[in-house]
Amino acid sequence: MNFDLSEEQQILVDSVAKFVQNDSPVERFRKLRDTERGWDPTTWARLGEFGWLGVAFPEEHGGFGGRFVDLALILEQLGRGLVAEPLIPSVVLAGGLLSKLGSEAQIERFLSPMIEGRTSLALAYGERQSRYTVNDCQTRAEKRGAGWALSGDKTWVLNGHAADQILVLARTSGDSLDANGLSLFLVDGDAEGLERIRVPGMDGQRSALLRLRGVEVGADRLLGEEGRALPHVEWALDRAAAAACAEGQGEIQELFDRTVAYLKQRSQFGVPIGSFQALQHRAADMYAETELCRSTMILAAIAADYEDTEKRQSEISAAKLQLSRGGWFVQENAIQLFGGIGVTDEQDEGLFFKRLRVLQGLFGDADWHVTRYQGLRGFGAED
Amino acid sequence: MDLSVSPEQVAFRQEVRQWIQNALPAGIKAKAAGGGHFEHEEQMEWHKILYAKGWVAPHWPEEVGGTGWDIGKRHIFGEELVRANTPQLSPFGLMMVGPLLIQFGTPEQKQRFLPKILSGDEVWCQGYSEPNAGSDLASLQLRAEKDGDDYILNGQKTWTTYAQHADWIFLLARTDASGKKQDGITFILADLENTPGITVKPFLTTGGTDAFSETWFQNARVPQSNRVGPEHGGWTMAKALLAHERTGIGGIAESKRWLQLCKRIARETPVGKSTLFDDRSFRERIARLEMRLRSLELLQLRTLAAAQVGRAPGPESSILKLVGTEIQQESTELCMDAMGHDALGWLDSPPDALPAIEQGVASSFNYLRAATIYGGSNEIQRNIIAKQILRLPTA
């Protein structure tokens, strides 16, 4: 059991931290949030050049054969600068599924350019009525000639507004809510019959509402086995939850560090407010929660590579709960301790606060993960 | 970073599990199956069995009787003890004064004391708090005056946990009252059994057991060779020992036992045609606590992995104490909730009225209110974090 970073990991962390500090401080995000796309293709290409988009993919797919935890370490550092380039939707969700299920041709055509930062991807799984139930899918794909025609609406598609290709989850058989009969299709962002409505989010990032009206794709655009997509999408969402914990850790740490610095600097009643015990104790509790978040974040990142589904889900759900519970404690108290200026848009803390709240609600919120956890075999087992 | 489970670890877990099953005496095994509220004698019986196997102090360096296991194996060992619900050993020798002696003791002291801590031939207790020195521990007043080669001790200690079972006490005494209060304290070991002038008087807690004692010293004579660390250097010793104490005081293993018990109670509690364990809202309460405990367990592993064997962990261990004791309390609260109307019962309720596995719950639920108070109250832990880690200014 070893929690230390390897030499390579330390070098990676240092270089991402340096990138955030020099090239992507929060000011860059402030400019991007006013743009249509919300992120910058030139920066995306640089991330690709650095190799950061490929760390977790096998070498034969154009990646670096690393483990998910390496990607998590990158995400954590990027979180400290609120880097808005779409790593979670493009690399973790869509990229992960392509790498796992894609044919050689699909990988070469769609995954490798993304790893190089030349294109970006998205995964469309959620629908108006589905909340976190992935199999609650009403979008349908019907056979048309040798290929398929897709119809339905998808909501909150992260990076759906900008992606070159979108993996769309659609029902090829069965009724909505059936676990079987779901399939994934690779749809071009500019496909005929696809309307993309850009949706601005609380965190200053963008997602999309997709309307598919008989979007035709060839047989070569089916990803993986027909009708068997559900467990794979759930696998990808688990990894995305682990990724949310990793990015969130960057934001939690940043909020915590900024708060402690502010407690030392801000004076009231003629003394630094950090000398007041009521605030010291709150800061101590924030420290505890930050460290608990870090512990589970590491565990979730390692568990993301577990083959044992039950173990993976158990650890990732624990981490996601801690992100919601402990992370929330840090973010709400950060704003409280900053006082009035904490709720101004001018101050960066609010930006971190909002991004964290979005991450907490993505890929299963706290309640959803608790419900899933209590249903795991290991929870109820008499041992 | 590597948390993978090796085939060697799988085999090790199997070995430990098998050994525990074979080694647990029948009486203890029966009690463990029934919920497990163990007496001192049973604790020591199990201590000696572990000692004979060489497994009583896995966290000690190998050269003084540790097992040489890495963090991973130690963790597996701990998990298996919890799983079998074995008696928990007295922490004062193994977890507290032992590691301190390993860190600061003279070769003679190590030679004299460590083997008997390991063997269980000598049981220890802690003499820190006094009636007027609780959270403000440094204001303690028990005096140690030099007389020839001895110290003469006069004063009173309180909250000396299980002093009635102990052979030795480690204590903090005032050796200088002239300067800063932290600078006049000395760490001393005293033979409780054979030193005239020491009186131990246990008292009942709200848990209904005599877990704590008051201990009086009246011209009690102790050789100066029983001092650990330099004269007036006791505060440093106290802090180092507290850091050792805090890594265990979080009670992660205990909380796991409580959650295990809570599930058992819920399974055996009928609600209409099903059981309490089939009630999703109750399961989710257990789940939330179990998931939080998992976060803390990982933090503990990170802390242990960062600290070298035998070296005192840093102030980060305050988090373990702070969060761990809160979870410990919550887990007993949850057991009480699981019991429903059975929570009216008490230690001596007849088994027909109160099932055996629930027998000790109310007592521990009450006793463990002390968990957020002892070992440096949780408010003191927050002060430590604020000052020593966050470096926040003092008022």
Interface residues (C-beta under 8 A of the other chain):
Chain A: M1 N2 F3 D4 L5 S6 Q9 V69 V260 L263 K264 V271 P272 G274 S275 F276 Q277 Q280 H281 A283 A284 D285 Y287 A288 E291 L292 C293 S295 T296 I298 L299 I302 E315 S317 A318 A319 L321 Q322 R325 G326 H369 V370 T371 Y373 Q374 F379 G380 E382 D383
Chain B: M1 D2 L3 D70 I71 G72 H75 R83 K263 R267 F277 R280 R283 E284 I286 A287 R288 E290 M291 R292 R294 S295 L296 L298 L299 L301 R302 A305 A306 E316 S318 I319 L322 V323 E379 Q381 R382 N383 I385 A386 K387 I389 L390 R391 L392 P393 T394 A395
